[in-house]
């Protein structure tokens, strides 16, 4: 049951990262066509948004990786303790 939730969380994180990418592109597009916007603010939104997506997505996947590594370490420690 636990594996189901962990794999579901991984899929949910993938969906969230894709939605964040779409939001950055839409935000840059709306910045470009707005009266106070233009090309330079739109490029700024793309750069800042891309950086945000990479950082947030990386942290979310890092947390899942830490969970996986902790699980593997615990299993290896149990095997060592049993003598094999």
SULRA-V735437 format. One record per residue. N is the residue number from 1. RES is the residue in one small letter. SS is DSSP state (2 for helix, 1 for strand, 0 for the rest). OMEGA is omega in degrees with one decimal (* if undefined). Layout:
[[N RES SS OMEGA] [N RES SS OMEGA]]
//
This chain:
[[1 x 0 -179.2] [2 x 2 178.9] [3 x 2 177.2] [4 x 2 -178.2] [5 x 2 179.1] [6 x 2 179.0] [7 x 2 176.0] [8 x 2 177.4] [9 x 2 178.6] [10 x 2 177.2] [11 x 2 178.3] [12 x 2 177.4] [13 x 2 177.9] [14 x 2 178.9] [15 x 2 -179.6] [16 x 2 179.5] [17 x 2 177.8] [18 x 2 178.1] [19 x 2 177.6] [20 x 2 177.1] [21 x 2 178.5] [22 x 2 179.5] [23 x 2 178.7] [24 x 2 -180.0] [25 x 2 178.8] [26 x 2 178.3] [27 x 2 177.6] [28 x 2 177.7] [29 x 2 179.1] [30 x 2 175.6] [31 x 2 -177.8] [32 x 2 -176.8] [33 x 2 179.4] [34 x 0 -178.5] [35 x 0 179.8] [36 x 0 -175.6] [37 x 0 -179.0] [38 x 0 -177.4] [39 x 2 -176.9] [40 x 2 175.8] [41 x 2 178.5] [42 x 2 177.1] [43 x 2 176.4] [44 x 2 177.1] [45 x 2 178.3] [46 x 2 -178.5] [47 x 2 -178.5] [48 x 2 179.2] [49 x 2 178.3] [50 x 2 177.2] [51 x 2 178.9] [52 x 2 -179.6] [53 x 2 -179.6] [54 x 2 -179.3] [55 x 2 -177.9] [56 x 2 178.1] [57 x 2 178.1] [58 x 2 179.1] [59 x 2 179.6] [60 x 2 177.7] [61 x 2 176.2] [62 x 2 179.1] [63 x 2 176.0] [64 x 2 178.1] [65 x 2 177.4] [66 x 2 177.8] [67 x 2 -178.9] [68 x 2 179.8] [69 x 2 178.1] [70 x 2 179.1] [71 x 2 179.7] [72 x 2 178.6] [73 x 2 178.8] [74 x 2 178.6] [75 x 2 178.5] [76 x 2 178.4] [77 x 2 177.8] [78 x 2 178.0] [79 x 2 178.6] [80 x 2 -178.4] [81 x 2 179.5] [82 x 2 175.2] [83 x 0 -179.9] [84 x 0 *]]
//
